[in-house]
């Protein structure tokens, strides 16, 4: 993977400063790094154990204490040469540090200042703490998720943090970079996870008039109500996912189960769905996942195995597409998506950076003198961490 210099990638030459935070901002920075941006993660100098950023791929780490005036001043200097700043703090934190957008954009009018928060920069909850489950709740989407007669439940913390947060923010940054090629000017991005996840779920709003959600939660076509859009346990304790919505796929599905459609109620008869579900479940329970795969792999019934994270990279389809990659530590993770034909992402194979591993290197690149760096270090404004040599 010699192309990792970034020269052939879509975002090569884009300089990003990512202020260290949890979950969504690191994903946003990792996406930009995977597609060629030079991403510097600005970490707090390590005082005791810290939650590791597991999405540090392709980034360098600068350990800088922004709460100290010299630290904030150093970041201002870095921002003069940056294209993008990603900040994940609650409303008002950056302003208090003297690092608000009005200051930084005055010094660098081309800067794209991306503010990634749960509730956004304005509104009643702008200063409140929250997590994925809270943003999902406030977006209206959580009310739709969950099975019949159960409380709503969130799909881990994927929807608001990562999809509505990290991915939407990365998209906003790319849009702003594109607009800057015409205007020459940066701008402020207010990326709220509540709004990100609501926008992601536009289909829920747009499809209400179609009657898709007219029944209580867990009794509709796509929310686990239908027996032909459901997950079934196999005899070896694994699972198969069924999405046989259209009549032609449903017909193949019924055939694969060894049933005759004229012996069954109509596909779209909701009052019969619970008993059909029981019937399908008892049939699935009679064979292993591998046996069901050999039946359904050759036909268009929209039936696939539910793969564990352990098995997914070795599945034939994923292997053929090289959908998963291994870094030099032997860790497996998903290849960046989508795949670009001319300038694909070339993710780094190196381990994630230690906090402060590149502090000196980055400051020297930005015109800090050795003396300035030594002073910042003795004042405990910056931190270094050199990896131990492998003897």
N, C-alpha and C positions, 0 to 999 in steps of 0.2 A: 504493500500500500504506500508506494513512494509518493503518490499524489497528495499526501497529507499537508504539503506546504500550503495548500489552500488556493493555489494559483488557478486551478481549473474549476473551482467551485463557484456556485451562483452568488455567494455573499463574500467572496474573497475581497480583502481590502476594507471591509466594514469593521470598525473598532467599537467594541461594546464593553461598557462597565456594568457589571451586575452586582448590586449590593446584596450580600448574602442574606438569605431568608429561608423559609421552609417551602417544601413541595412545589408550588406553582412557578415561582421566579426561577429556581434552578432548572426546571424543565424548559422554560422559555429560553434561557441562556444556552442550554444544551442543544436545542433545535438550531439556534443561530450558529453555534460552534460547529455542529455536524455539517452544516451547509457552507462552511468556509469562513465565517466571521472570526475575528481574533477577540476572544472573550476573556476579560480579566474579572475574576470574582474577588470582590473587595470584602474580605473577612474581618471579623473582630479578632484582635490578637488573642491567641489562646490563653485563657486563664482556667485551667482545669479541663475536664472532659467536655467535649461539645458534641451535639448531635451531628453525625457526619452528613455531608451533602453527597448522596449517592448518585447525583446527576451532574457530577463535575467533569464529565468526559470532554476532553479537548480544551479545557479551560486552564488558565494559569491563576495562581492565588497570590494576592497582595494582602498582608495583614496590616490593618490601619484602624486606629481608634478614632472614629468620627466624632465622638463626644468631646474630644480635646480640640481646642481651637486650631492647633497646628495640624491635626489630622484632617479637620474640615477644610483647612486652607490647601492641604496637599491634594484632596479630592477635587477641589476647584481647579487646580492646575491641570490635573488629569483630564477633567471634563472639557478643557479648552481644545484638546486634540481628539476628543471622542466623537463618534457619530451617534451613539445610542447610550442612554443611561437607563437601567432597569432598577426601579426602587420599589420594595415591597412593604414599606412601613405604613402604619396607620396615619390618617389625615393629620397634618400639622407637624409631624416629626421632622421632616426635612427642612421646613421653614424655621423651626426652632434652632436648627444647626447652622442656619445661614446658607442652606444649600437648596432653597426652593427654586422652582423653575424660572421665576422672574430674575433671580441673580444669575443662574447658570446660562440661560438663553441670552441674556444681555452680553455675557462674555463670549458666548459661542452661539450665534443665531442659527447655525446649521444643526444644532443638537436636537435629537429626538428623545424627549424626556418621558419615558413610559412608567406610569404609576399603576402598579398592579396590586389591588386591594380587594377585600371581600365585598364591601358595601359601596365602594366608590368614594369620590372626593367631596360629595355634597350629600345632603339628606340627613334625616334623623339619626341613622345608625353610623354615619361616616366615622365617628370617633370610637365606635364600639368594637370590642374584641369579638371574634367569631371563628368558626371552622367550617369545613366543607358542608357538614350536615346543616348548619345554620343558613348558609348561602343558598343551599338547595331548597331548604324549607321556604325561604322568603321569595324564591323565584317562582313558586307554584308547582315546580316539577315534582318535588318529593311527594306531594299529595296523590300523584298518579302511579307511584311505584310501590309494588307489593302485592301479595296474594289476597284472595278473598278472605274476609273475616280475620285478617291479621292487620297489625299496625303497618303504616307505610315503612319501607326501609330503604336506605341508601346503598347503591352499589359501591361498597368500600368508600374511598374518597376520590374516585376517579372523575365524577361529572363536574363538580364545581371547581375543585382545585386545579385539575389538569386540563380537562377539555374546555370548560368555561373560563379558566384562568390562564394557565401557561400557553396553551395553543392559541387562544383568541388574542392574547397579548403579542405573541410572536407574529400573528397575522397582521395585527395593527401596526407593528414595527415595520414589517415588509411593505405595507401599503404606504406608510409615511415616508419610507426611504424612496419608494417609487415616485411619490408626489414631489419629493425634494429635487429629483432630477430635473423637474420643470421649473419649480419656484426658487430653488436654491435655499429654501428655508426649512428649519426644523419645526416641530410643534410638540404639544403636550398630549399624551395619550392617557385617558382616564379609563383604565380597564377594570371594571367591577365584575367580580365572579358571579354575583347575583344576576346581572344583566347578561353576562357571557353565557351562562348556562340556560337562561331563558331564551336567548337568541338561538342558541344551538338547538333548542327544543321547539322552534317555530312551528314545526309540523303539528305539534299537539294543539296549538291555537288554530292553525289553518284548517285542521281536519275535523274540528268540532261539529261543523255544520253537516258533515257527511255521516254523522251518526256513529262514528267509530267508538266514541266514549259514552254512549247513551246509557249503558248499564253500569251498576256499581263497580268500583275498582276490583280487578281480579276476575271479572266476568265478561270482559270484552275480547275481541279478536286477538289483540297483540299483547295483552297484559296477563297472560296465563289462563285466560278463560277458555280458549279453544283447544280441543284435544289434538288438533293438527298443527298447533304452534306451541310446543311444550317440550319439556325435558323428561326423559324416561330412564329409569334405572335398569341396568342389564344384570344378567345372572352373576357376573363377577364383581358386582358392586361399582361398576363404572356407569357412564351415562351416554345417551344419544340425544342429540338436539334435532327436533323436527320443525320444519318451517314450510309445510306443504300447503300453502295458502291457495294457489290457483288450482282450478279443477283438474288440469292435466297432470300437475304434480301430485295432487291428492290421490288421483286414480293410481299412479305408480306406487305411492306410499301404501295404499290399501293392498295392492297386489304383493308388494314386498313383505307385508305382514302375513300374507297367506290368506287374506279375507276376500270375499266377493262383495262389491259395493251394493248390489241389489239386496243383500241380507242386512244392510246397515241403514240407520236413519239418514235423512238428507244431511249433507256436509254442514250446511248453514242453518241448522235447527238448534239454537242455543239451549232449549229446554232438554235436548238429548245429550248435550256436551258432557255433563258429569258422568253419565253411565258409559259413554264412549271412551272417556279418559280411563276409567277403570279397566275396560276391555283391552285397550291398547297397552296399558301398564302391565297387565298380566301376560300379554304376549311378549313384550320386550324382556320381561323377567326370565324368559325361558332360554335365552341365548346370551353368549358373551358379547362384549363390545366388538371384538375382532370378527365374530361370526356375523353380526349385524353389518359391520363395515363391508364384509365380502358380499353381502346381499345388496347393499344400497350404493356401494361405490360405483357400480357400473350403470346405474339408472338415474334419471332426473326426477328424484322424489324430494329433493331438498332435505336430506337426512345426513347428518355428519356426526362424527364422534366428538364428545366433549373432552378435549385434551387437557392434561394437567401441565403446569409449567415445566415439569420434569420431562414430559414426552413431546412437547410441541416442536422443538427444534429438530427432532429425528423423524417427524411425520414426512412422508414422501413428498407431498406437495410443497411444504415449507423448505425441505432440503433442495428440491429442484429450483426453487426461486432464490435460494440463499437468503431466506427471510430473517435468519438469526445469525449473529456474529459472535466471535469469541475474542476477548482482549488478551493481552500478554500475561494476565493473571489466570487465564482459563475461565473467566466468568462469561456466561452466555447472556446476551440481551438482544432485543429486536433491532434489526437494521433500520436506519432512518427511512421514513416514508414521507411523501411519495417518491417514486423513482423517476429521476429526470434523465432523459436520454443522452444529452450532451454533457451536462454539468452535474452529475449525481453527487450526493453527499458522500464524503469519504471520512467516516468517523475515525477518531483516534483510537489506536489499539492500546495506548498506554494506560496505566492505572490513573485514577483520579488524583488531582494534586493534593498535597498536604497543605494545611493552613499556613500561609506565609512562605511557601516554598520558593516563590518567584519575586518576593518583595523587592530585593535589591535590583534585580534585572529589570523589572518594570519601571522603577523610579529612575534608573539610569537612562532608559529609553526616553523618558519624558523630561530629560534635561536636569534632573536633580544631580548635584555634585556629590562626590564621596563624603565630603565634610557635612553637607546637609543631611545625608542619609545617616551618618554616624551620630549626629546630634539628635535626630528623630528617634534613633534606636536607644540612645542613652536616656532620653526623656520618656521612654516607653510608649511612644506614639505609634511605632511600627513594631512588627514582630517578624523574626526569621525562623524558618524551619528547614534545615538542609536534610535531605534524605541520607540515611546512614549508608556508607559505602559497603557493598557486598564483598567482604574479604574472603 
